[in-house]
Structures are given as C-alpha cells and as structure tokens.
Amino acid sequence: MRFEWDEAKSKSNLRKHRISFETAMLAFKDPNSLTEQDREIGGEVRWRTIGMVGGQLILFVAHTVVEREEEIVRIISARKASPTERREYEEEPYR
C-alpha cells in the first residue's frame, strides 16, 4: 500500500485540524482500524477509516483507493474522531 495526497490540501488540513497527512497514514497501520465505503462523489468512491495512532489518538481519515500495480490510498482529509466515531471504533466486535 502506498499513500499520496495533494500538498496544498495537506497544509490546509494541518492548519484546520492540527493533523498532518503523515500522521494520518499511521491510522492504517492499526490492526483494529475500521474501513468502510462512505459515499460516491462524481463517480469517485470515498472511503473512511477510523484508526488509533500512538495508542491514544483515534483519527477519522477520508480517502480514495486506486488499484494499480499496488494499492494507492489518496488521503483527502484527516481529523480527530468525533465522540460517535470513537464509540464506533471502541465498540467494534472482537476488541
């Protein structure tokens, strides 16, 4: 799996949410992360991943996935998970 993003969007996200896309990548390394299809915009499928970073920070990451020679995850935005999203992550069966 490889990650990519728009650099201007990354800087904007850091200012707005105080989460870098480099940090957001770590949510995908969480073996307990939740990834679900979120919606479709202009023919592009958007996904959402909720995962823990550093053992305490639960993030919500919006992204797309492109299948080429390898899977490419394009991060669109990242922020701290809302209370509802944190509960969803914590209450997932098998935790």
C-alpha positions in Angstrom: 0.0 0.0 0.0 1.3 3.4 -0.9 0.0 6.8 0.1 -0.4 10.1 -1.8 -2.1 13.5 -1.3 -2.3 17.0 -2.6 0.4 19.0 -0.7 -1.8 22.2 -0.5 -4.6 20.1 0.9 -2.3 18.6 3.5 -1.1 22.0 4.7 -4.7 23.2 4.8 -5.7 20.1 6.8 -2.9 20.7 9.3 -4.0 24.3 9.9 -7.7 23.4 10.2 -7.5 20.1 12.2 -3.9 20.0 13.5 -3.4 16.6 11.9 -0.8 16.0 9.3 -1.4 13.5 6.5 1.9 11.8 7.6 0.2 11.2 10.9 -3.0 10.1 9.2 -1.1 7.4 7.4 -0.4 5.7 10.7 -4.2 5.1 11.3 -3.9 2.4 8.5 -1.3 0.5 10.5 -3.7 0.0 13.3 -4.7 -3.7 13.1 -8.1 -2.8 14.6 -8.8 0.1 12.2 -12.3 0.2 10.6 -12.6 1.0 6.9 -15.9 1.4 5.2 -17.2 2.8 1.9 -18.6 6.3 2.8 -20.1 7.8 -0.4 -19.6 8.4 -4.1 -18.9 11.8 -5.4 -18.7 12.4 -9.1 -18.2 8.7 -9.8 -15.3 8.5 -7.3 -15.8 6.2 -4.3 -14.8 7.8 -1.0 -13.8 5.6 2.0 -13.5 6.4 5.7 -11.0 4.8 8.0 -11.1 5.1 11.8 -7.9 4.0 13.5 -5.7 4.6 16.5 -2.3 6.3 16.4 0.2 6.2 19.2 -2.0 4.2 21.5 -4.3 7.1 22.3 -5.3 9.3 19.4 -8.2 8.0 17.3 -8.4 9.5 13.8 -11.0 9.7 11.1 -9.4 9.7 7.7 -11.3 10.3 4.4 -9.7 8.8 1.4 -10.0 7.2 -2.0 -8.3 3.9 -3.2 -6.8 3.4 -6.6 -5.8 -0.1 -7.7 -2.8 -0.1 -10.0 0.3 -2.3 -9.7 -0.1 -1.6 -6.0 -2.9 -0.2 -3.9 -2.7 3.6 -3.7 -4.5 5.4 -0.9 -5.1 9.1 -1.6 -5.8 10.9 1.6 -8.4 13.7 1.3 -8.8 14.8 5.0 -7.9 13.7 8.5 -9.1 14.8 11.9 -9.6 13.6 15.4 -12.6 11.2 15.5 -15.9 12.6 16.9 -17.3 11.1 20.1 -19.7 9.0 17.9 -16.9 7.7 15.7 -14.7 6.9 18.8 -17.6 4.9 20.2 -18.0 3.1 16.9 -14.3 2.2 17.0 -14.3 1.1 20.6 -17.5 -0.9 20.4 -16.5 -2.8 17.3 -16.9 -6.6 18.0 -13.7 -8.6 18.6 -12.0 -5.8 20.6 
